[in-house]
Amino acid sequence: MCYNGKWGVLEVDGPHHTAERRVEEQERERIFKRNGIKVVERFDAERCYNNPDEVMQDFFKLIEIGYS
């Protein structure tokens, strides 16, 4: 996602995001960071579904902090 010209990745974690898959997910996060994306944040799928506006506001704040 791009917010005010700054890029970030919002990952939605559902039931398939298990501890066993965390290493794989961390490698994907490193790929994003190696390509200049400073903000990679994970949010619970249920929270995203129930409170999407709140999640987006939190994410936008994290983008601002990540690039300051």
Secondary structure as GFF3:
##gff-version 3
##sequence-region A 1 68
A	DSSP	beta_strand	2	3	.	.	.	ID=ss1
A	DSSP	beta_strand	6	13	.	.	.	ID=ss2
A	DSSP	three_ten_helix	19	21	.	.	.	ID=ss3
A	DSSP	alpha_helix	22	34	.	.	.	ID=ss4
A	DSSP	beta_strand	39	44	.	.	.	ID=ss5
A	DSSP	alpha_helix	45	50	.	.	.	ID=ss6
A	DSSP	alpha_helix	52	66	.	.	.	ID=ss7
###
